[in-house]
């Protein structure tokens, strides 16, 4: 495992404050199993239900297999597993042998998987034989020879029989006995527990290393400030490989002794039925999830009787959405964080709803926030700057990339997020967008997310994203990519501009180019993949003569073309 970056004085402070301790995730898991053995821990939408005791037994069997093939402490075990209960089982199995968990998104291609396995020097890899029209067995076999560290592959064969001689999870579960408590492997609480892939909005994903103490602190204090208890039930529709799903969908319920309900592919109507059936009390995910849920409740006259609040990350929460949810008895709370500094700023459920309209909330206990200028000098509240955080939750480096680590994590433990924000005198912060989201038009800095908020209110637009478009004269101009509401087949730029004129939106925020597509490409956390949009725009610009940009509409691209360019692929 790579060298980790922990500031020694901060380490001593966290230990003194009780934020970091000697216990590992395995210690907490074993405590929960002892206390809640017969209580349900994981339910998924395929019909699988596991109590703490039942899941512990299955994880113990897989742990026995890991030991039999020579897995050693801090070896990396990578896997591509959907939002299934098996994801949780494999995660716990890794904890039992002291291995480092490295979950990989289902959307990653063979080349990307190969890159990540080499980056992590993974010894074991698990994946389904087949899922969502993709043959993952063929995918891993096509790159196996390119990963020298990879010694073993295990296939989950519940959807399709294997085509090779590779071991399957079914075979393992019927051939081994659960590992005994005394044979479980112990590691240090400051050892790396997980390598989580970053969203990759700018290109190749990086692997953020998180220690046991990082993860335990984050979820203990996150749950505490949300007022969660063992009796709460979490609904998790977001991918478990992402920080949101991994931390809040697996670890938080595990530490509390509570229950999590998983949905393998988000469908709003099914999600509502599932939450009502299981009496889910809270959920967390990207803005589009709750948007669809509220739309179904409104149009189909459905209800969500038990859901108390929904934590919304990845994008700004529109005021209208927050008010509508409140009318249905659901409090939407904006949350902010990243893979490297797991959600550490949020609006608490018991705080005034008005707080959600203009801020992402305030930091949780133990986490310091400061807003800095381009020279990383702290600036006063009310001024726009980059958000930096320091605390027991902050990651300890990118695996295999010391240079990238040093660019964002300084020697004093501050992580520089690259996100622009403004703080108020009460410590609440308002996330404006990425530093790279700034469009420099004729020397004027325009924030693309600020422009997005105006465009998103146009009635015919379901989803949108704004990027800068290269321009010889001004440097950049404003380009809006939009997805139209169902039943709307065309939109002229002039219509959008007329709306902005009537709304008295300053002209400097008016888009100068419009592209209509099927789906805005997003990461698992809901962040727009603006690098893909920029590449697409470059292709489109190469196919047409440079426009005079006087507000005329440009030709709508057909849906097939979008799919060929990958813009409609699942994020």
C-alpha atoms as one frame of an Amber mdcrd trajectory, in Angstrom:
protein
   0.000   0.000   0.000   1.232   3.478  -0.862   2.570   5.873   1.750  -0.226
   7.888   3.303  -0.184  11.601   4.139  -1.283  12.435   7.692  -0.217  15.578
   9.551   1.228  14.407  12.877  -0.059  17.318  14.975  -3.549  16.897  13.526
  -3.385  13.165  14.242  -2.588  13.857  17.906  -5.410  16.408  18.086  -7.964
  13.998  16.586  -6.921  11.288  19.043  -7.095  13.717  21.974 -10.579  14.869
  20.937 -11.765  11.270  20.577 -12.390  11.669  16.848  -9.872   8.937  16.052
  -9.490   5.783  18.101  -8.017   2.299  18.060 -11.091   0.475  16.725 -11.371
  -0.538  13.075 -14.439  -0.993  10.912 -14.285  -4.714  11.678 -14.476  -4.000
  15.414 -17.611  -1.917  14.888 -19.110  -4.560  12.624 -18.569  -7.314  15.183
 -20.152  -5.151  17.882 -23.252  -4.580  15.742 -23.529  -8.298  14.959 -23.326
  -9.128  18.659 -25.998  -6.561  19.579 -28.355  -6.925  16.628 -27.780 -10.442
  15.288 -31.450 -11.071  14.469 -32.227  -7.571  13.232 -32.459  -6.857   9.502
 -29.439  -5.058   8.098 -29.768  -5.156   4.301 -32.794  -5.476   2.017 -32.559
  -5.137  -1.755 -35.203  -4.808  -4.442 -34.484  -8.298  -5.811 -36.087  -9.826
  -2.732 -32.947 -10.586  -0.710 -33.114  -9.852   3.011 -30.303 -10.339   5.518
 -30.124  -9.904   9.263 -26.809  -8.876  10.786 -26.162 -12.493  11.713 -27.052
 -13.911   8.296 -24.904 -11.410   6.441 -22.019 -11.996   8.853 -22.122 -15.717
   8.081 -21.995 -15.217   4.309 -19.227 -12.634   4.628 -17.356 -15.073   6.858
 -17.478 -17.763   4.173 -16.057 -15.413   1.544 -13.396 -14.303   4.045 -12.356
 -17.954   4.457 -11.944 -18.180   0.685  -9.852 -14.992   0.645  -7.503 -16.439
   3.262  -7.257 -19.742   1.364  -5.980 -17.980  -1.763  -3.354 -16.056   0.176
  -4.916 -12.636   0.678  -2.785 -10.702   3.160  -3.481  -7.601   5.267  -3.724
  -4.411   3.157  -3.956  -6.338  -0.123  -6.420  -4.573  -2.412  -9.586  -6.429
  -3.418 -11.408  -4.715  -6.279 -14.934  -5.408  -7.457 -17.627  -4.245  -9.845
 -20.919  -5.132  -8.205 -24.302  -3.415  -8.756 -26.413  -2.018  -5.922 -26.977
  -5.540  -4.615 -26.731  -7.021  -1.144 -23.653  -8.913  -2.423 -21.801  -5.598
  -2.523 -22.239  -5.278   1.243 -21.352  -8.929   1.852 -18.079  -8.655  -0.083
 -17.221  -5.393   1.709 -17.614  -7.033   5.131 -15.624 -10.067   3.934 -12.747
  -7.756   3.019 -12.851  -6.220   6.495 -12.571  -9.669   8.071  -9.215 -10.353
   6.376  -7.791  -6.843   6.696  -7.972  -6.206   2.951  -8.480  -2.816   1.342
 -11.836  -2.385  -0.396 -11.759  -0.942  -3.929 -15.264  -0.785  -5.440 -15.420
   0.205  -9.116 -18.410   1.701 -10.929 -20.440  -0.525 -13.237 -20.053   2.033
 -16.019 -16.286   1.602 -16.295 -15.008  -0.029 -19.481 -12.408  -2.777 -19.731
  -9.626  -0.270 -20.360 -10.691   1.804 -17.348 -10.951  -1.268 -15.116  -7.478
  -2.369 -16.195  -6.132   1.097 -15.384  -7.674   1.072 -11.892  -6.566  -2.484
 -11.090  -2.991  -1.615 -12.031  -3.182   1.627 -10.073  -4.288  -0.249  -6.942
  -2.172  -3.364  -7.599  -5.307  -5.411  -6.963  -4.863  -9.105  -6.142  -8.519
 -10.179  -6.394 -11.380  -8.988  -8.593 -15.096  -9.828  -8.367 -17.848  -8.991
 -10.851 -21.108 -10.417 -12.233 -21.018 -12.634 -15.283 -23.622 -10.375 -16.851
 -25.556  -7.257 -15.893 -27.549  -4.562 -17.682 -26.728  -5.820 -21.195 -22.999
  -6.027 -20.439 -20.924  -9.223 -20.317 -18.578  -8.437 -17.426 -16.995 -11.872
 -17.605 -15.707 -11.147 -21.115 -14.740  -7.645 -20.040 -12.411  -8.775 -17.242
 -10.995 -11.667 -19.265 -10.093  -9.234 -22.040  -7.840  -7.215 -19.711  -6.719
  -9.863 -17.186  -3.321 -10.315 -18.850  -2.658  -6.575 -18.581  -2.835  -6.599
 -14.766   0.245  -8.342 -13.344  -0.878  -8.116  -9.718  -4.236  -9.823 -10.374
  -4.148 -13.426  -9.142  -7.799 -14.391  -8.711 -11.170 -13.566 -10.290 -14.569
 -14.452  -8.815 -17.805 -14.262 -10.793 -21.264 -13.571  -9.401 -23.300 -15.987
 -11.495 -26.833 -15.267 -10.268 -28.020 -13.742 -13.578 -26.151 -15.879 -16.090
 -24.009 -19.000 -15.954 -20.300 -18.500 -16.444 -18.640 -19.228 -19.781 -15.139
 -19.851 -18.402 -13.486 -21.926 -15.672 -13.341 -18.984 -13.264 -14.567 -19.581
  -9.705 -18.052 -18.344  -8.861 -19.531 -16.928  -5.685 -22.068 -19.767  -5.686
 -19.250 -22.333  -5.600 -17.431 -20.491  -2.828 -20.530 -20.181  -0.628 -21.133
 -23.930  -0.874 -17.497 -24.989  -0.401 -16.184 -23.058   2.614 -17.079 -22.539
   6.261 -17.313 -19.103   7.897 -14.099 -17.767   9.347 -13.917 -17.946  13.143
 -13.758 -14.731  15.130 -10.278 -15.573  16.453  -8.974 -16.031  12.896 -10.120
 -12.644  11.618  -7.203 -10.426  10.635  -6.549  -7.279  12.658  -5.112  -4.106
  11.175  -4.397  -0.605  12.520  -7.149   2.007  12.637  -4.901   4.379  10.665
  -4.366   1.808   7.918  -6.153   2.296   4.614  -9.590   0.655   4.611 -10.864
   1.695   1.188  -9.748   3.189  -2.099 -12.709   5.030  -3.596 -12.645   6.262
  -7.168 -13.206   9.953  -7.728 -16.084  11.069  -9.911 -13.796  11.748 -12.831
 -15.509  14.915 -14.134 -12.235  16.020 -15.700 -10.818  12.781 -17.091  -9.180
   9.676 -15.590 -10.451   8.644 -12.176  -8.117   8.760  -9.190  -8.189   6.465
  -6.160  -8.754   8.313  -2.889  -7.338   6.396   0.080  -9.474   6.437   3.236
  -8.372   5.022   6.590 -10.596   3.227   9.078 -10.495   6.328  11.284 -11.459
   8.584   8.354 -14.552   6.537   7.607 -15.607   5.844  11.193 -15.371   9.505
  12.224 -17.244  10.680   9.153 -20.231   8.407   9.665 -20.432   8.573  13.457
 -20.614  12.353  13.509 -22.635  12.640  10.308 -25.314  10.366  11.789 -25.140
  12.097  15.165 -25.795  15.564  13.730 -28.630  14.254  11.572 -30.235  12.795
  14.684 -30.217   9.252  13.294 -30.647   6.180  15.503 -30.716   2.399  15.207
 -34.430   2.646  14.445 -33.987   4.701  11.273 -34.159   3.002   7.883 -32.054
   4.268   4.993 -33.132   4.095   1.338 -30.105   4.053  -0.953 -30.595   4.322
  -4.731 -27.085   5.664  -5.470 -24.218   3.372  -6.563 -22.419   1.884  -3.572
 -18.984   2.335  -5.143 -19.349   6.082  -4.777 -18.620   7.918  -1.525 -22.344
   8.613  -1.010 -23.379   4.988  -1.308 -20.373   3.470   0.430 -20.223   5.756
   3.446 -23.885   6.562   4.005 -25.481   3.462   2.495 -23.278   0.826   4.146
 -21.083   2.215   6.906 -23.524   4.614   8.611 -26.271   1.971   9.096 -23.630
  -0.579  10.142 -22.233   1.659  12.894 -25.709   2.435  14.270 -27.136  -1.059
  14.002 -29.831   0.186  11.650 -31.158  -0.998   8.285 -30.545  -0.041   4.651
 -32.811  -0.682   1.659 -31.125  -0.888  -1.755 -32.550  -0.254  -5.223 -30.336
  -1.586  -8.008 -31.572   0.814 -10.678 -33.472   3.932  -9.750 -37.081   4.058
 -10.912 -39.075   6.679  -9.051 -42.431   4.880  -8.837 -40.765   1.654  -7.674
 -38.645   3.666  -5.254 -41.774   5.154  -3.682 -43.365   1.718  -3.319 -40.164
   0.288  -1.845 -39.779   3.113   0.677 -43.408   2.797   1.752 -43.164  -0.983
   2.092 -39.967  -0.872   4.158 -40.945   2.320   6.047 -37.753   4.170   5.093
 -37.153   7.295   7.165 -34.332   8.975   5.229 -32.505   8.888   1.933 -29.656
  10.518   0.106 -28.724  10.967  -3.542 -28.493  13.268  -6.510 -31.046  15.987
  -7.243 -32.669  14.139 -10.217 -33.742  11.308  -7.875 -35.868  13.487  -5.628
 -37.076  15.496  -8.643 -38.585  12.332 -10.160 -40.017  11.192  -6.834 -41.781
  14.512  -6.240 -43.092  14.511  -9.797 -44.659  11.071  -9.283 -46.170  12.096
  -5.971 -47.684  15.189  -7.563 -48.917  13.743 -10.856 -49.983  10.286  -9.671
 -51.277  11.407  -6.271 -48.918   9.070  -4.412 -47.562   9.525  -0.908 -44.462
   8.846   1.200 -45.664   8.421   4.734 -42.434   7.559   6.561 -39.710   9.554
   4.770 -38.578  12.412   7.015 -35.772  13.938   4.992 -33.724  13.578   1.826
 -30.099  14.678   1.651 -29.390  16.175  -1.742 -25.879  16.451  -3.162 -24.095
  16.957  -6.457 -26.097  20.009  -7.537 -27.855  23.040  -6.070 -31.355  22.365
  -4.712 -33.929  24.562  -6.515 -36.080  26.537  -4.081 -39.307  25.402  -5.747
 -38.317  21.751  -5.287 -37.500  22.217  -1.605 -40.828  23.962  -0.947 -42.803
  21.315  -2.811 -41.137  18.507  -0.864 -41.871  20.325   2.391 -45.565  20.384
   1.493 -45.413  16.578   1.235 -43.749  16.296   4.638 -40.237  15.725   3.284
 -37.391  18.030   4.300 -34.765  18.389   1.566 -31.369  19.160   3.053 -28.515
  20.212   0.825 -25.243  18.420   1.537 -21.763  19.182   0.294 -18.534  17.206
   0.140 -16.400  15.083  -2.137 -14.751  11.682  -2.309 -11.643  13.218  -0.738
 -13.514  15.066   2.013 -16.692  13.069   2.466 -19.852  15.202   2.896 -18.928
  17.470   5.770 -21.196  20.463   5.186 -24.970  20.100   5.318 -28.260  21.589
   6.410 -29.632  19.765   9.451 -33.216  18.423   9.233 -34.291  20.493  12.235
 -33.021  23.765  10.777 -35.165  26.363   9.023 -36.140  25.378   5.482 -35.034
  28.830   4.294 -31.435  27.788   4.953 -31.613  25.273   2.108 -32.482  27.973
  -0.420 -29.214  29.869  -0.183 -26.637  27.607   1.422 -25.278  24.074   1.631
 -25.276  24.431   5.417 -22.405  24.481   7.877 -19.595  22.038   8.666 -20.093
  19.223  11.128 -18.236  18.914  14.417 -14.490  18.391  14.081 -14.223  19.728
  10.534 -12.640  23.109   9.824 -13.607  25.140   6.769 -11.893  28.126   5.277
 -12.434  30.064   2.069  -9.217  31.041   0.305  -8.085  33.188  -2.609  -5.933
  32.085  -5.550  -2.851  32.168  -3.289  -4.614  29.990  -0.697  -4.856  32.872
   1.756  -8.027  32.951   3.873 -10.551  35.616   2.906 -13.417  37.252   4.808
 -17.046  36.015   4.748 -19.041  37.324   1.808 -16.164  37.020  -0.645 -15.936
  34.390  -3.371 -13.117  31.889  -2.954 -12.113  28.227  -2.962 -13.443  25.917
  -0.251 -10.777  24.134   1.799 -11.475  21.640   4.571  -9.431  19.978   7.284
 -10.646  17.306   9.613 -10.637  13.661  10.681 -12.665  12.799   7.566 -10.168
  14.090   4.974  -8.531  11.440   2.786  -4.839  10.525   3.112  -3.796  10.689
  -0.536  -4.371   9.378  -4.039  -3.047   5.875  -4.495  -0.114   5.751  -6.902
  -0.145   9.502  -7.506   1.870  11.487  -4.975   2.037  14.486  -7.301  -1.761
  14.736  -7.538  -1.989  14.337  -3.757   0.382  17.217  -3.067  -1.547  19.506
  -5.412  -4.720  19.330  -3.319  -3.628  18.143   0.162  -1.085  20.367   1.898
   1.324  19.438   4.689  -0.978  20.919   7.338  -3.855  18.646   6.348  -5.940
  21.113   4.319  -7.739  19.708   1.285  -8.373  22.246  -1.471 -11.584  21.229
  -3.192 -11.483  23.314  -6.356 -15.046  24.423  -5.519 -15.937  28.105  -5.404
 -18.140  29.270  -2.568 -19.135  32.146  -0.329 -19.479  31.892   3.447 -21.628
  33.963   5.775 -20.903  35.145   9.302 -22.787  32.145  10.753 -20.455  29.659
   9.082 -22.884  28.546   6.384 -21.461  28.238   2.895 -23.031  28.618  -0.512
 -21.404  26.496  -3.209 -21.220  28.467  -6.453 -19.471  25.868  -8.601 -16.101
  24.528  -9.685 -13.190  26.888 -10.307 -13.148  25.312 -13.756 -16.843  26.173
 -14.166 -15.958  29.798 -14.696 -16.619  31.054 -18.239 -14.286  33.930 -19.100
 -16.220  35.998 -21.638 -14.420  39.088 -22.844 -12.455  39.298 -19.602 -15.545
  38.917 -17.393 -15.787  35.880 -15.123 -19.217  34.227 -15.379 -20.123  31.211
 -13.267 -21.784  28.535 -15.383 -23.742  27.121 -12.440 -25.197  30.550 -11.717
 -26.402  30.680 -15.336 -27.763  27.135 -14.984 -30.021  28.222 -12.148 -31.709
  30.740 -14.454 -32.095  28.307 -17.362 -33.435  25.493 -15.153 -36.541  27.563
 -14.346 -37.663  27.652 -17.993 -40.854  25.493 -18.086 -39.955  23.469 -21.206
 -36.538  22.385 -19.916 -36.213  19.233 -17.806 -32.439  19.263 -17.305 -29.568
  21.445 -18.411 -25.867  22.210 -18.171 -23.857  25.254 -19.153 -20.294  25.249
 -20.470 -17.921  27.707 -22.063 -17.603  27.627 -25.846 -14.294  28.694 -27.423
 -14.536  31.999 -29.282 -11.747  33.756 -31.191 -12.870  37.240 -30.230 -14.144
  36.943 -26.653 -12.237  33.870 -25.495 -15.430  32.052 -24.506 -19.170  32.364
 -24.991 -22.056  30.735 -23.135 -23.318  27.380 -24.437 -26.372  25.673 -22.938
 -27.040  21.950 -23.312 -30.669  21.142 -22.517 -32.987  18.156 -22.150 -36.605
  18.999 -22.966 -39.647  17.983 -20.972 -41.612  14.971 -22.201 -43.764  15.862
 -25.192 -41.627  18.885 -26.119 -39.689  18.204 -29.308 -38.060  21.484 -30.169
 -36.865  24.700 -28.594 -35.383  27.746 -30.259 -32.711  29.782 -28.567 -34.864
  32.857 -29.146 -37.647  31.385 -26.988 -35.242  30.891 -24.113 -33.803  34.380
 -24.486 -37.285  35.930 -24.550 -38.039  34.149 -21.268 -34.815  35.478 -19.726
 -35.665  38.982 -20.948 -39.124  38.848 -19.329 -37.573  37.554 -16.101 -35.194
  40.534 -16.162 -32.137  38.301 -16.080 -28.999  40.346 -16.891 -27.903  39.937
 -20.498 -24.423  38.809 -19.516 -26.020  35.535 -18.349 -27.908  34.850 -21.576
 -26.760  31.741 -23.483 -25.430  32.370 -26.969 -25.618  28.813 -28.235 -28.112
  26.009 -27.609 -27.760  22.245 -28.006 -30.632  19.811 -27.396 -29.737  16.274
 -26.284 -31.441  13.231 -24.743 -29.605  13.181 -21.438 -27.078  15.293 -19.561
 -24.076  13.046 -18.791 -23.513  12.876 -15.054 -21.344  11.058 -12.566 -22.853
   8.690  -9.997 -23.175  11.604  -7.578 -25.103  13.750 -10.044 -22.278  16.057
 -11.104 -22.306  17.018 -14.773 -19.500  15.498 -16.839 -18.603  18.783 -18.465
 -15.502  17.279 -20.050 -17.789  15.113 -22.228 -19.933  18.084 -23.171 -16.829
  20.080 -24.087 -15.601  17.255 -26.327 -19.026  16.972 -27.946 -19.181  20.717
 -28.564 -15.771  20.617 -30.212 -17.032  17.936 -32.614 -20.182  19.925 -33.396
 -18.236  23.121 -33.977 -15.988  21.287 -36.398 -19.032  20.287 -38.464 -20.464
  23.732 -38.929 -19.295  27.148 -40.015 -18.644  29.623 -37.242 -21.866  31.412
 -36.409 -22.260  35.146 -35.977 -23.868  34.298 -32.593 -26.714  36.784 -32.899
 -29.217  34.591 -31.116 -30.226  32.427 -34.075 -31.209  28.846 -33.404 -28.834
  26.083 -34.381 -29.992  22.740 -35.740 -31.124  20.174 -33.215 -28.990  17.019
 -33.302 -30.858  13.742 -33.588 -30.942  11.296 -30.698 -29.002   8.580 -32.472
 -26.043  10.908 -32.898 -26.046  11.661 -29.175 -25.961   7.976 -28.326 -23.082
   7.356 -30.710 -21.098  10.089 -28.996 -21.742   8.615 -25.559 -23.738  11.520
 -24.159 -26.758   9.351 -23.438 -24.810   6.555 -21.771 -25.523   5.851 -18.108
 -23.377   7.950 -15.787
